Amino acid sequence: MPAVGLPAPDFTLPADDGTLVTLSALRGRPVVVYFYPRDDTPGCTVEACDFRDRNDAWARQLGAIVLGISADGAPAHQRFRKKYGLNFPLLTDATKDVMRAYGAFGRKVMYGKEIEGILRSTFLVDSAGILVRAWPKVAVKGHADEVLAALRQLPR
């Protein structure tokens, strides 16, 4: 996992609308980067909808951008966004290289069995590209409010 206080690992990934999103190109605005296991599953849906419901405040009041990242491809992302009215881009990390750079891919226990997979985690990058907060093991309930509180503490 990258260290808080250092530059966030840069990346360029395809978004669900076919564009490429590069983290360093978003400098000047804070960015919430969250990694999630799979589109349209119960926990991922709750998390995405919580981010959706707060995104207006984040974008308009705080100038922040939200990026959701999973290994799912554009068609799955497009269905997920449409079904739940998600108002932020979903990016595809098919190789899981970005996930690994952020420590969001590794060993976890699922249904009592240890497997390798995507670790639900969130990172807050300030407007200068510095990683200022990391949530490596996200519990979905209340998480979006935690992120919003951290965003509000950033200097503007």
PAVEX-263532 format. One line per 5 residues: number of its first residue (from 0); their letters; for each residue y negated, x negated, z of C-alpha. Coordinates in nm, 4 decimals, decimal comma, padded with zeros to 6 digits, always signed. Layout:
BEGIN
NUM) A) Y:X:Z | ...
//
This chain:
BEGIN
0) MPAVG) +00,0000:+00,0000:+00,0000 | -00,3464:-00,1316:-00,0817 | -00,5627:-00,2335:+00,2113 | -00,8493:-00,0161:+00,3253 | -01,1778:-00,1980:+00,2696
5) LPAPD) -01,0656:-00,3647:-00,0544 | -01,1046:-00,2457:-00,4139 | -00,8663:+00,0358:-00,5002 | -00,6047:-00,0602:-00,7598 | -00,7430:+00,0388:-01,0983
10) FTLPA) -00,5404:+00,2484:-01,3389 | -00,5553:+00,4350:-01,6657 | -00,3274:+00,7378:-01,6937 | -00,2959:+01,0333:-01,9311 | -00,4327:+01,3647:-01,8047
15) DDGTL) -00,2853:+01,7061:-01,8724 | -00,5538:+01,7706:-02,1379 | -00,4530:+01,4632:-02,3410 | -00,7438:+01,2415:-02,2322 | -00,7034:+00,9093:-02,0540
20) VTLSA) -00,8517:+00,8756:-01,7055 | -00,9494:+00,5308:-01,5773 | -01,0343:+00,5015:-01,2096 | -01,2950:+00,2264:-01,2574 | -01,4776:+00,4445:-01,5137
25) LRGRP) -01,5464:+00,6944:-01,2340 | -01,7558:+00,4505:-01,0281 | -02,0699:+00,6092:-00,8914 | -01,8731:+00,9021:-00,7470 | -01,6139:+00,9166:-00,4697
30) VVVYF) -01,2612:+00,9892:-00,5892 | -00,9736:+01,1581:-00,4069 | -00,6459:+01,0286:-00,5513 | -00,3426:+01,2175:-00,4336 | +00,0209:+01,1615:-00,5224
35) YPRDD) +00,2671:+01,4486:-00,5093 | +00,6377:+01,4794:-00,5922 | +00,6572:+01,7614:-00,8475 | +00,4616:+02,0403:-01,0129 | +00,5169:+02,3992:-00,8983
40) TPGCT) +00,7288:+02,3256:-00,5917 | +00,6416:+02,4885:-00,2577 | +00,4729:+02,1981:-00,0750 | +00,3047:+02,0627:-00,3873 | +00,1705:+02,4069:-00,4732
45) VEACD) +00,0201:+02,4569:-00,1267 | -00,1381:+02,1115:-00,1401 | -00,2790:+02,1602:-00,4910 | -00,4189:+02,5043:-00,4053 | -00,5813:+02,3660:-00,0888
50) FRDRN) -00,7483:+02,0939:-00,2967 | -00,8468:+02,3567:-00,5556 | -01,0066:+02,5762:-00,2912 | -01,2176:+02,2873:-00,1593 | -01,2918:+02,1220:-00,4926
55) DAWAR) -01,6111:+02,3190:-00,5488 | -01,7538:+02,1842:-00,2223 | -01,6286:+01,8347:-00,3002 | -01,7668:+01,8267:-00,6525 | -02,0971:+02,0131:-00,6068
60) QLGAI) -02,1938:+01,9133:-00,2535 | -02,0445:+01,5650:-00,2353 | -02,0110:+01,4595:-00,6001 | -01,6410:+01,3828:-00,5547 | -01,3653:+01,3933:-00,8146
65) VLGIS) -01,0059:+01,4940:-00,7351 | -00,7126:+01,3464:-00,9276 | -00,3553:+01,4639:-00,8725 | -00,0807:+01,2252:-00,9846 | +00,2921:+01,2817:-01,0289
70) ADGAP) +00,5590:+01,1683:-01,2735 | +00,5643:+01,5100:-01,4446 | +00,4504:+01,5215:-01,8067 | +00,1547:+01,7023:-01,9605 | +00,3412:+02,0271:-02,0427
75) AHQRF) +00,4492:+02,0738:-01,6785 | +00,0996:+01,9817:-01,5569 | -00,0581:+02,2308:-01,7983 | +00,1685:+02,5144:-01,6790 | +00,1003:+02,4239:-01,3135
80) RKKYG) -00,2782:+02,4113:-01,3637 | -00,2834:+02,7406:-01,5515 | -00,0523:+02,9242:-01,3116 | -00,2624:+02,8336:-01,0059 | -00,6075:+02,7919:-01,1611
85) LNFPL) -00,6292:+02,4267:-01,0602 | -00,9789:+02,2911:-01,1218 | -00,9077:+01,9180:-01,1361 | -00,7034:+01,6961:-01,3682 | -00,3364:+01,6211:-01,3161
90) LTDAT) -00,2302:+01,2757:-01,4323 | +00,1115:+01,1507:-01,5404 | +00,2511:+00,8248:-01,4035 | +00,5796:+00,8235:-01,5949 | +00,6535:+00,4576:-01,5157
95) KDVMR) +00,5577:+00,5031:-01,1486 | +00,3642:+00,1734:-01,1668 | +00,0483:+00,3281:-01,0207 | +00,2507:+00,4957:-00,7470 | +00,4040:+00,1610:-00,6575
100) AYGAF) +00,0613:-00,0071:-00,6547 | -00,0541:+00,2511:-00,4004 | +00,2680:+00,2494:-00,1970 | +00,3351:+00,6084:-00,3026 | +00,6856:+00,5460:-00,4329
105) GRKVM) +00,9754:+00,4313:-00,2188 | +01,2516:+00,5266:+00,0214 | +01,2370:+00,8641:+00,1935 | +01,4740:+01,1082:+00,3575 | +01,5274:+01,4389:+00,1809
110) YGKEI) +01,7714:+01,6982:+00,3121 | +01,9210:+01,4353:+00,5415 | +01,9866:+01,1891:+00,2610 | +01,7906:+00,8710:+00,1940 | +01,6593:+00,8591:-00,1616
115) EGILR) +01,3935:+00,6785:-00,3621 | +01,1075:+00,8988:-00,4725 | +00,7400:+00,9865:-00,4714 | +00,5827:+00,9720:-00,1270 | +00,3207:+01,2422:-00,0725
120) STFLV) +00,0049:+01,0438:-00,0006 | -00,3708:+01,0548:-00,0515 | -00,6371:+00,7869:-00,0960 | -01,0144:+00,8129:-00,0767 | -01,2061:+00,5729:-00,3000
125) DSAGI) -01,5813:+00,5444:-00,2473 | -01,8414:+00,5364:-00,5230 | -01,8199:+00,1550:-00,5410 | -01,4428:+00,1626:-00,6027 | -01,3467:+00,0583:-00,2493
130) LVRAW) -01,0507:+00,2209:-00,0780 | -01,2029:+00,3714:+00,2370 | -00,9221:+00,5949:+00,3695 | -00,5479:+00,6236:+00,3188 | -00,3094:+00,8950:+00,4272
135) PKVAV) +00,0361:+00,7449:+00,3561 | +00,2471:+01,0299:+00,4970 | +00,0795:+01,3600:+00,4284 | +00,1652:+01,6777:+00,6148 | +00,0355:+01,9448:+00,3778
140) KGHAD) -00,1015:+02,1897:+00,6353 | -00,4620:+02,0990:+00,7163 | -00,4619:+01,7890:+00,4985 | -00,7309:+01,9042:+00,2546 | -00,9639:+01,9706:+00,5479
145) EVLAA) -00,8998:+01,6155:+00,6757 | -00,9908:+01,4746:+00,3358 | -01,3026:+01,6918:+00,3161 | -01,4142:+01,5690:+00,6607 | -01,3649:+01,2064:+00,5498
150) LRQLP) -01,5636:+01,2719:+00,2318 | -01,8491:+01,4145:+00,4359 | -01,8645:+01,0919:+00,6380 | -01,9233:+00,8743:+00,3305 | -02,2790:+00,7491:+00,2829
155) R) -02,4593:+00,9237:-00,0027
//
